[in-house]
Amino acid sequence: MKKIVITGSTGRFGKILKKYRTKHKLFFPTKKQLDILNEKKIQKYLDIKKPDILIHLAGLSRPMSIHDQDIKKSINLNIIGTANITKYCYEKNIKLIYFSTNYVYPGKLGNYKEEDSIFPINNYAWSKLGGEASVQLYKNSLILRVCMTEKPFVHKKAFANVKTNFIYHEEVVPILFQLLKEKGLINLGGKSQTVYDFAKKTNKKIEKIFLKKNQKTVMPLNSSMNLKKLNKILNKKNI
């Protein structure tokens, strides 16, 4: 059994994690208890809980436009906040698992492997990559480049020319707990397909739309990832 602290537990994925039954002891601090921009609060909370693992979900995601409108907030929450968490994990040798995004890849060719070149097309992805930079310095860590969404699909329209690896939050949770011992970098998602094909499985009435070239900063046209590394790890664990 591991003691695991999870930041950002009020977010969409964090709420799903709270419902998951596991042999591990999970702690879900509030922002008041653990503010990622307050190093003293980070130290105080983690000194008390003494976790083996910290899963870092806290940060800024939606709306995507906020990362253009308020870059200070984006930098603080996704870059500086992550660096603060990383520094303390390093000091106490706490295993750190950081949730990044598949948007850090260029988003043109798809089928991106973990070792492929990265080049974000929007500020959200740049901010997540900034968080990755600090985590990469700490070797007792795992970066997950994740492509996940809510269930059911929340939108009434879906792009038919945008390819990605969407997977539902509920499906990510059991995978996460199979990766607790892993280190380095792992792509995590579902089958490579268009957003429309993914969405229509649970909503036959979903409307088909197309992303125009001048809109590509909203979503990359093809940010699909190669999942061979993930599948190899999971297959070994299930033998």
C-alpha positions, 0 to 999 in steps of 0.5 A, spaced: 500 500 500 502 506 498 500 513 501 498 518 495 497 525 495 493 528 489 493 535 487 487 538 483 482 534 486 476 538 485 477 538 477 474 533 472 479 528 473 480 529 480 472 528 482 473 521 478 479 519 482 475 520 488 470 515 487 475 509 485 476 504 490 484 502 491 488 498 496 492 505 496 491 510 501 489 517 497 489 524 500 485 529 496 488 536 499 484 542 498 487 549 495 487 551 502 491 545 505 495 545 499 496 551 494 501 550 489 503 557 489 505 557 496 511 553 498 510 553 505 503 550 504 506 545 500 511 543 505 507 543 511 502 539 508 506 534 505 511 533 511 504 531 515 502 526 510 509 523 508 506 520 501 510 515 497 507 518 491 504 525 489 500 525 483 500 532 480 493 534 477 492 541 479 493 547 474 489 551 469 486 548 462 479 550 460 477 555 457 483 554 452 482 562 451 484 563 458 492 562 456 492 567 451 488 572 455 491 571 462 498 568 460 500 570 468 495 565 470 497 560 465 504 561 467 503 561 475 499 555 475 502 550 470 509 552 470 511 555 477 506 551 481 509 545 477 516 547 479 514 548 486 511 541 487 517 538 483 522 541 488 519 539 494 518 532 491 526 532 489 527 534 497 523 528 500 524 523 494 517 523 493 515 519 486 512 525 482 507 523 477 505 529 472 499 529 467 501 533 461 497 533 454 498 530 447 498 537 445 505 538 446 506 534 439 506 538 433 499 536 431 501 535 423 503 528 422 500 524 428 502 517 431 507 521 435 512 517 439 514 519 446 521 520 443 519 524 437 520 532 437 515 536 440 512 543 438 506 546 441 501 550 437 497 553 443 499 557 449 495 551 453 500 546 451 506 551 452 504 552 459 504 544 460 510 543 456 513 548 461 511 544 467 514 538 464 521 541 463 521 542 471 519 534 472 524 532 467 530 534 471 527 530 477 529 522 475 524 519 480 518 522 476 513 520 471 510 524 465 503 522 462 502 525 456 494 524 456 488 525 451 482 524 456 475 527 456 468 527 460 463 521 459 458 522 456 462 527 450 459 534 453 459 537 446 453 537 441 458 538 435 465 534 433 470 535 428 470 530 423 477 532 420 481 532 427 484 526 429 486 524 436 486 519 442 480 521 446 479 516 452 474 517 458 476 519 465 473 513 468 478 509 463 484 512 465 483 511 472 485 504 472 491 505 467 494 510 472 494 505 478 498 500 473 503 505 472 505 507 479 512 504 478 513 507 472 518 512 470 520 517 464 515 519 459 508 515 457 503 517 452 496 515 454 490 515 450 485 511 447 484 508 439 487 513 434 480 516 431 477 523 429 473 526 434 467 525 431 468 518 430 469 517 438 463 522 440 458 518 435 459 512 439 455 514 445 451 520 441 448 518 434 446 525 433 452 528 434 453 534 429 459 533 424 463 539 423 470 541 420 476 545 423 479 550 419 486 551 418 485 558 421 482 555 427 488 550 428 490 553 434 484 551 438 486 544 436 491 540 432 489 537 426 492 530 428 495 530 435 494 522 435 499 518 439 503 512 438 501 507 444 506 501 443 510 503 450 503 504 454 500 497 451 507 493 452 507 495 459 500 494 460 500 487 457 506 485 461 502 487 467 496 482 465 500 476 463 
